[in-house]
Amino acid sequence: MAKSRTPAEVKAAKAEAKVTRRAASKQRRAQLWQAFQMQRKEDKRLLPYMLGGFLAVLAVSVGVGLWTGGFSAYLMPVLGAVLGVLVAFIIFGRRAQKNVYRKAEGQTGAAAWALENLRGKWRVTPGVAANGHLDAVHRVIGRPGVIFVAEGSPAGVKTLLAQEKKRTARLIG
């Protein structure tokens, strides 16, 4: 039988959980700020684009609020500010992601890294076949079936790809 806890223990556990949530939230905000600072140093257009997106959404919502009149004149600017912040965050996320992928391009293992970051129900097995020249074949299994992704020089990858296709065809049929 489960041990019942006293109200004081329950209260202490809730307080501890609250402290843990606040610390995790503070850490996420600090990490986001650090990522923003790094991206801002590398991408000089980031801040103008974010500000432009925010102001465009805010201007449209204020315009709609004034056009409709009544209570909407007070509500739409608030909604526009919230949506503007959302648009600014989306712009930041897209530009940061684009920058990260641009940096990874041409690096050894970049294909495996990109595959590992796929969204959805994909099972990725990086480096199922490789040679000494850093050519590699990665296997991705999903709804469409088995997909092979190769990285390296085209001449070296062809043989690795053919071998892995043959080996997998025996198993899958």
CORVENPE-V302773 format. One record per pair of residues at least 24 apart in sequence whose ideal C-beta (glycine too) atoms are under 10 Angstrom apart, sorted by sequence separation. I is the first residue (numbers start at 1). J is the second residue. D is the distance in Angstrom with one decimal. If there is no record, write none. Layout:
i-><I/I>
j-><J/J>
d-><D/D>
This chain:
i-><56/57/58/60/112/114/115/118/127/132/133/135/136/137/55/57/58/59/109/111/115/122/124/131/135/137/139/146/54/57/58/108/111/112/130/131/135/137/138/146/54/57/58/108/109/111/137/141/145/56/57/108/129/131/137/54/55/57/58/109/131/139/53/54/57/129/130/53/54/56/57/129/141/53/54/55/115/128/129/51/53/54/55/129/50/53/54/115/129/50/52/53/54/114/128/129/52/53/115/128/129/50/51/53/54/112/114/49/50/53/111/129/49/50/52/53/111/112/128/50/51/111/128/47/50/110/111/46/49/50/109/49/108/107/108/46/47/49/50/106/46/49/43/46/45/46/40/43/36/39/42/43/46/39/42/40/43/36/39/40/43/32/35/39/42/35/38/32/36/39/42/35/38/39/42>
j-><80/81/82/84/136/138/139/142/151/156/157/159/160/161/80/82/83/84/134/136/140/147/149/156/160/162/164/171/80/83/84/134/137/138/156/157/161/163/164/172/81/84/85/135/136/138/164/168/172/84/85/136/157/159/165/83/84/86/87/138/160/168/83/84/87/159/160/84/85/87/88/160/172/85/86/87/147/160/161/84/86/87/88/162/84/87/88/149/163/85/87/88/89/149/163/164/88/89/151/164/165/87/88/90/91/149/151/87/88/91/149/167/88/89/91/92/150/151/167/90/91/151/168/88/91/151/152/88/91/92/151/92/151/151/152/91/92/94/95/151/92/95/92/95/95/96/92/95/89/92/95/96/99/93/96/95/98/92/95/96/99/89/92/96/99/93/96/92/96/99/102/96/99/100/103>
d-><9.7/8.4/9.8/9.3/7.1/9.6/9.3/8.6/9.9/9.3/9.6/9.0/7.5/5.7/9.7/9.2/8.2/9.1/8.5/7.5/5.9/8.7/8.9/5.9/6.0/9.8/7.2/9.3/9.1/5.0/4.7/5.1/9.5/5.3/9.7/9.0/9.4/8.4/9.5/6.5/8.1/4.1/9.5/9.6/7.6/6.2/5.0/9.7/8.2/7.8/8.8/8.3/9.4/8.3/9.0/9.0/7.1/8.2/9.5/9.6/6.4/7.4/9.9/3.8/5.1/9.2/7.2/7.0/6.6/7.8/8.6/4.6/9.8/9.6/9.2/9.9/9.3/9.1/7.9/9.5/9.4/6.4/9.5/9.9/9.6/4.3/4.7/6.2/6.2/9.5/9.5/5.4/9.7/8.7/9.9/4.7/9.1/9.4/9.9/5.9/9.9/8.3/7.5/7.8/8.8/8.2/9.6/10.0/4.2/5.1/5.5/8.3/8.5/8.2/8.6/9.5/7.8/7.7/8.7/9.4/9.5/4.0/8.7/9.6/5.2/7.1/9.1/9.9/5.3/5.9/7.8/8.7/7.8/9.6/8.4/7.8/9.5/9.6/8.6/10.0/6.7/7.1/9.5/5.6/8.0/8.3/9.2/5.8/9.9/7.0/9.6/8.1/9.1/9.7/9.2/10.0/8.9/6.6/6.8/9.9/6.2/9.1/8.5/4.8/6.2/9.5/8.5/9.0/8.3/6.5/9.9/6.5/9.3/9.3/9.1>
